[in-house]
Structures are given as structure tokens and as C-alpha cells.
Amino acid sequence: MPPFGHTTQLRVFIDPDLLQYDEVWAAAGTWHDVFGIEPHQLVEASGGVVTELKRA
């Protein structure tokens, strides 16, 4: 599910491991609705919070 474009505000959490890549791919639930984006742009566009998501 994409982190933006919804009618209600969603809380978005982004794992800091994604920030090591030049580009990540997001999808909207189908094989045809995908897009590449730089991780820092994803954080900005989604208003996401970068936070550790792995279990210890």
C-alpha cells in the first residue's frame, strides 16, 4: 500500500535501513502500480517517521 494518497491521514513508519539505498520501490497493490523513489523523498512525501522496526 502506498504511504500517501489516502482520504484520511495515515501514520507512516520507515525503517532506517531503507536510507542506505539510492532508490527504493513502492507499490500500490498491483503489478502495474509501482514507482521508484529516493528514500529521503519517500520520507518527505509521506511525512513518515524514520524508526527502527526490527525486533531485537
Phi and psi restraints in degrees (range 20) as a CNS / XPLOR table:
assign (resid 1 and name C) (resid 2 and name N)
       (resid 2 and name CA) (resid 2 and name C) 1.0 -70.5 20.0 2
assign (resid 2 and name N) (resid 2 and name CA)
       (resid 2 and name C) (resid 3 and name N) 1.0 151.5 20.0 2
assign (resid 2 and name C) (resid 3 and name N)
       (resid 3 and name CA) (resid 3 and name C) 1.0 -82.9 20.0 2
assign (resid 3 and name N) (resid 3 and name CA)
       (resid 3 and name C) (resid 4 and name N) 1.0 7.7 20.0 2
assign (resid 3 and name C) (resid 4 and name N)
       (resid 4 and name CA) (resid 4 and name C) 1.0 -152.4 20.0 2
assign (resid 4 and name N) (resid 4 and name CA)
       (resid 4 and name C) (resid 5 and name N) 1.0 169.1 20.0 2
assign (resid 4 and name C) (resid 5 and name N)
       (resid 5 and name CA) (resid 5 and name C) 1.0 93.7 20.0 2
assign (resid 5 and name N) (resid 5 and name CA)
       (resid 5 and name C) (resid 6 and name N) 1.0 13.4 20.0 2
assign (resid 5 and name C) (resid 6 and name N)
       (resid 6 and name CA) (resid 6 and name C) 1.0 -94.8 20.0 2
assign (resid 6 and name N) (resid 6 and name CA)
       (resid 6 and name C) (resid 7 and name N) 1.0 157.9 20.0 2
assign (resid 6 and name C) (resid 7 and name N)
       (resid 7 and name CA) (resid 7 and name C) 1.0 -75.4 20.0 2
assign (resid 7 and name N) (resid 7 and name CA)
       (resid 7 and name C) (resid 8 and name N) 1.0 -20.5 20.0 2
assign (resid 7 and name C) (resid 8 and name N)
       (resid 8 and name CA) (resid 8 and name C) 1.0 -118.9 20.0 2
assign (resid 8 and name N) (resid 8 and name CA)
       (resid 8 and name C) (resid 9 and name N) 1.0 151.7 20.0 2
assign (resid 8 and name C) (resid 9 and name N)
       (resid 9 and name CA) (resid 9 and name C) 1.0 -70.3 20.0 2
assign (resid 9 and name N) (resid 9 and name CA)
       (resid 9 and name C) (resid 10 and name N) 1.0 127.0 20.0 2
assign (resid 9 and name C) (resid 10 and name N)
       (resid 10 and name CA) (resid 10 and name C) 1.0 -106.2 20.0 2
assign (resid 10 and name N) (resid 10 and name CA)
       (resid 10 and name C) (resid 11 and name N) 1.0 148.1 20.0 2
assign (resid 10 and name C) (resid 11 and name N)
       (resid 11 and name CA) (resid 11 and name C) 1.0 -80.6 20.0 2
assign (resid 11 and name N) (resid 11 and name CA)
       (resid 11 and name C) (resid 12 and name N) 1.0 128.0 20.0 2
assign (resid 11 and name C) (resid 12 and name N)
       (resid 12 and name CA) (resid 12 and name C) 1.0 -117.3 20.0 2
assign (resid 12 and name N) (resid 12 and name CA)
       (resid 12 and name C) (resid 13 and name N) 1.0 128.9 20.0 2
assign (resid 12 and name C) (resid 13 and name N)
       (resid 13 and name CA) (resid 13 and name C) 1.0 -117.8 20.0 2
assign (resid 13 and name N) (resid 13 and name CA)
       (resid 13 and name C) (resid 14 and name N) 1.0 132.9 20.0 2
assign (resid 13 and name C) (resid 14 and name N)
       (resid 14 and name CA) (resid 14 and name C) 1.0 -122.4 20.0 2
assign (resid 14 and name N) (resid 14 and name CA)
       (resid 14 and name C) (resid 15 and name N) 1.0 124.4 20.0 2
assign (resid 14 and name C) (resid 15 and name N)
       (resid 15 and name CA) (resid 15 and name C) 1.0 -69.5 20.0 2
assign (resid 15 and name N) (resid 15 and name CA)
       (resid 15 and name C) (resid 16 and name N) 1.0 132.6 20.0 2
assign (resid 15 and name C) (resid 16 and name N)
       (resid 16 and name CA) (resid 16 and name C) 1.0 -61.6 20.0 2
assign (resid 16 and name N) (resid 16 and name CA)
       (resid 16 and name C) (resid 17 and name N) 1.0 -21.0 20.0 2
assign (resid 16 and name C) (resid 17 and name N)
       (resid 17 and name CA) (resid 17 and name C) 1.0 -60.3 20.0 2
assign (resid 17 and name N) (resid 17 and name CA)
       (resid 17 and name C) (resid 18 and name N) 1.0 -27.8 20.0 2
assign (resid 17 and name C) (resid 18 and name N)
       (resid 18 and name CA) (resid 18 and name C) 1.0 -66.3 20.0 2
assign (resid 18 and name N) (resid 18 and name CA)
       (resid 18 and name C) (resid 19 and name N) 1.0 -25.0 20.0 2
assign (resid 18 and name C) (resid 19 and name N)
       (resid 19 and name CA) (resid 19 and name C) 1.0 -70.1 20.0 2
assign (resid 19 and name N) (resid 19 and name CA)
       (resid 19 and name C) (resid 20 and name N) 1.0 -12.1 20.0 2
assign (resid 19 and name C) (resid 20 and name N)
       (resid 20 and name CA) (resid 20 and name C) 1.0 -78.8 20.0 2
assign (resid 20 and name N) (resid 20 and name CA)
       (resid 20 and name C) (resid 21 and name N) 1.0 -11.6 20.0 2
assign (resid 20 and name C) (resid 21 and name N)
       (resid 21 and name CA) (resid 21 and name C) 1.0 -97.3 20.0 2
assign (resid 21 and name N) (resid 21 and name CA)
       (resid 21 and name C) (resid 22 and name N) 1.0 151.0 20.0 2
assign (resid 21 and name C) (resid 22 and name N)
       (resid 22 and name CA) (resid 22 and name C) 1.0 -73.3 20.0 2
assign (resid 22 and name N) (resid 22 and name CA)
       (resid 22 and name C) (resid 23 and name N) 1.0 -31.8 20.0 2
assign (resid 22 and name C) (resid 23 and name N)
       (resid 23 and name CA) (resid 23 and name C) 1.0 -148.7 20.0 2
assign (resid 23 and name N) (resid 23 and name CA)
       (resid 23 and name C) (resid 24 and name N) 1.0 141.0 20.0 2
assign (resid 23 and name C) (resid 24 and name N)
       (resid 24 and name CA) (resid 24 and name C) 1.0 -123.3 20.0 2
assign (resid 24 and name N) (resid 24 and name CA)
       (resid 24 and name C) (resid 25 and name N) 1.0 163.0 20.0 2
assign (resid 24 and name C) (resid 25 and name N)
       (resid 25 and name CA) (resid 25 and name C) 1.0 -116.9 20.0 2
assign (resid 25 and name N) (resid 25 and name CA)
       (resid 25 and name C) (resid 26 and name N) 1.0 133.0 20.0 2
assign (resid 25 and name C) (resid 26 and name N)
       (resid 26 and name CA) (resid 26 and name C) 1.0 -114.8 20.0 2
assign (resid 26 and name N) (resid 26 and name CA)
       (resid 26 and name C) (resid 27 and name N) 1.0 153.8 20.0 2
assign (resid 26 and name C) (resid 27 and name N)
       (resid 27 and name CA) (resid 27 and name C) 1.0 -132.4 20.0 2
assign (resid 27 and name N) (resid 27 and name CA)
       (resid 27 and name C) (resid 28 and name N) 1.0 158.3 20.0 2
assign (resid 27 and name C) (resid 28 and name N)
       (resid 28 and name CA) (resid 28 and name C) 1.0 -116.8 20.0 2
assign (resid 28 and name N) (resid 28 and name CA)
       (resid 28 and name C) (resid 29 and name N) 1.0 27.3 20.0 2
assign (resid 28 and name C) (resid 29 and name N)
       (resid 29 and name CA) (resid 29 and name C) 1.0 97.8 20.0 2
assign (resid 29 and name N) (resid 29 and name CA)
       (resid 29 and name C) (resid 30 and name N) 1.0 -4.4 20.0 2
assign (resid 29 and name C) (resid 30 and name N)
       (resid 30 and name CA) (resid 30 and name C) 1.0 -133.1 20.0 2
assign (resid 30 and name N) (resid 30 and name CA)
       (resid 30 and name C) (resid 31 and name N) 1.0 166.0 20.0 2
assign (resid 30 and name C) (resid 31 and name N)
       (resid 31 and name CA) (resid 31 and name C) 1.0 -68.5 20.0 2
assign (resid 31 and name N) (resid 31 and name CA)
       (resid 31 and name C) (resid 32 and name N) 1.0 -19.3 20.0 2
assign (resid 31 and name C) (resid 32 and name N)
       (resid 32 and name CA) (resid 32 and name C) 1.0 -97.6 20.0 2
assign (resid 32 and name N) (resid 32 and name CA)
       (resid 32 and name C) (resid 33 and name N) 1.0 -10.6 20.0 2
assign (resid 32 and name C) (resid 33 and name N)
       (resid 33 and name CA) (resid 33 and name C) 1.0 -111.8 20.0 2
assign (resid 33 and name N) (resid 33 and name CA)
       (resid 33 and name C) (resid 34 and name N) 1.0 69.8 20.0 2
assign (resid 33 and name C) (resid 34 and name N)
       (resid 34 and name CA) (resid 34 and name C) 1.0 -127.1 20.0 2
assign (resid 34 and name N) (resid 34 and name CA)
       (resid 34 and name C) (resid 35 and name N) 1.0 155.2 20.0 2
assign (resid 34 and name C) (resid 35 and name N)
       (resid 35 and name CA) (resid 35 and name C) 1.0 -152.0 20.0 2
assign (resid 35 and name N) (resid 35 and name CA)
       (resid 35 and name C) (resid 36 and name N) 1.0 146.3 20.0 2
assign (resid 35 and name C) (resid 36 and name N)
       (resid 36 and name CA) (resid 36 and name C) 1.0 -91.0 20.0 2
assign (resid 36 and name N) (resid 36 and name CA)
       (resid 36 and name C) (resid 37 and name N) 1.0 145.8 20.0 2
assign (resid 36 and name C) (resid 37 and name N)
       (resid 37 and name CA) (resid 37 and name C) 1.0 -154.5 20.0 2
assign (resid 37 and name N) (resid 37 and name CA)
       (resid 37 and name C) (resid 38 and name N) 1.0 147.0 20.0 2
assign (resid 37 and name C) (resid 38 and name N)
       (resid 38 and name CA) (resid 38 and name C) 1.0 -71.9 20.0 2
assign (resid 38 and name N) (resid 38 and name CA)
       (resid 38 and name C) (resid 39 and name N) 1.0 138.5 20.0 2
assign (resid 38 and name C) (resid 39 and name N)
       (resid 39 and name CA) (resid 39 and name C) 1.0 -54.1 20.0 2
assign (resid 39 and name N) (resid 39 and name CA)
       (resid 39 and name C) (resid 40 and name N) 1.0 -42.1 20.0 2
assign (resid 39 and name C) (resid 40 and name N)
       (resid 40 and name CA) (resid 40 and name C) 1.0 -66.2 20.0 2
assign (resid 40 and name N) (resid 40 and name CA)
       (resid 40 and name C) (resid 41 and name N) 1.0 -30.1 20.0 2
assign (resid 40 and name C) (resid 41 and name N)
       (resid 41 and name CA) (resid 41 and name C) 1.0 -70.5 20.0 2
assign (resid 41 and name N) (resid 41 and name CA)
       (resid 41 and name C) (resid 42 and name N) 1.0 -35.7 20.0 2
assign (resid 41 and name C) (resid 42 and name N)
       (resid 42 and name CA) (resid 42 and name C) 1.0 -63.4 20.0 2
assign (resid 42 and name N) (resid 42 and name CA)
       (resid 42 and name C) (resid 43 and name N) 1.0 -43.1 20.0 2
assign (resid 42 and name C) (resid 43 and name N)
       (resid 43 and name CA) (resid 43 and name C) 1.0 -60.1 20.0 2
assign (resid 43 and name N) (resid 43 and name CA)
       (resid 43 and name C) (resid 44 and name N) 1.0 -46.9 20.0 2
assign (resid 43 and name C) (resid 44 and name N)
       (resid 44 and name CA) (resid 44 and name C) 1.0 -66.3 20.0 2
assign (resid 44 and name N) (resid 44 and name CA)
       (resid 44 and name C) (resid 45 and name N) 1.0 -47.3 20.0 2
assign (resid 44 and name C) (resid 45 and name N)
       (resid 45 and name CA) (resid 45 and name C) 1.0 -66.3 20.0 2
assign (resid 45 and name N) (resid 45 and name CA)
       (resid 45 and name C) (resid 46 and name N) 1.0 -34.0 20.0 2
assign (resid 45 and name C) (resid 46 and name N)
       (resid 46 and name CA) (resid 46 and name C) 1.0 -90.8 20.0 2
assign (resid 46 and name N) (resid 46 and name CA)
       (resid 46 and name C) (resid 47 and name N) 1.0 -15.0 20.0 2
assign (resid 46 and name C) (resid 47 and name N)
       (resid 47 and name CA) (resid 47 and name C) 1.0 67.7 20.0 2
assign (resid 47 and name N) (resid 47 and name CA)
       (resid 47 and name C) (resid 48 and name N) 1.0 23.8 20.0 2
assign (resid 47 and name C) (resid 48 and name N)
       (resid 48 and name CA) (resid 48 and name C) 1.0 -71.5 20.0 2
assign (resid 48 and name N) (resid 48 and name CA)
       (resid 48 and name C) (resid 49 and name N) 1.0 159.1 20.0 2
assign (resid 48 and name C) (resid 49 and name N)
       (resid 49 and name CA) (resid 49 and name C) 1.0 -105.2 20.0 2
assign (resid 49 and name N) (resid 49 and name CA)
       (resid 49 and name C) (resid 50 and name N) 1.0 122.0 20.0 2
assign (resid 49 and name C) (resid 50 and name N)
       (resid 50 and name CA) (resid 50 and name C) 1.0 -78.3 20.0 2
assign (resid 50 and name N) (resid 50 and name CA)
       (resid 50 and name C) (resid 51 and name N) 1.0 117.9 20.0 2
assign (resid 50 and name C) (resid 51 and name N)
       (resid 51 and name CA) (resid 51 and name C) 1.0 -151.4 20.0 2
assign (resid 51 and name N) (resid 51 and name CA)
       (resid 51 and name C) (resid 52 and name N) 1.0 147.2 20.0 2
assign (resid 51 and name C) (resid 52 and name N)
       (resid 52 and name CA) (resid 52 and name C) 1.0 -64.0 20.0 2
assign (resid 52 and name N) (resid 52 and name CA)
       (resid 52 and name C) (resid 53 and name N) 1.0 127.3 20.0 2
assign (resid 52 and name C) (resid 53 and name N)
       (resid 53 and name CA) (resid 53 and name C) 1.0 -113.1 20.0 2
assign (resid 53 and name N) (resid 53 and name CA)
       (resid 53 and name C) (resid 54 and name N) 1.0 -9.1 20.0 2
assign (resid 53 and name C) (resid 54 and name N)
       (resid 54 and name CA) (resid 54 and name C) 1.0 -75.5 20.0 2
assign (resid 54 and name N) (resid 54 and name CA)
       (resid 54 and name C) (resid 55 and name N) 1.0 147.2 20.0 2
assign (resid 54 and name C) (resid 55 and name N)
       (resid 55 and name CA) (resid 55 and name C) 1.0 -78.8 20.0 2
assign (resid 55 and name N) (resid 55 and name CA)
       (resid 55 and name C) (resid 56 and name N) 1.0 144.9 20.0 2
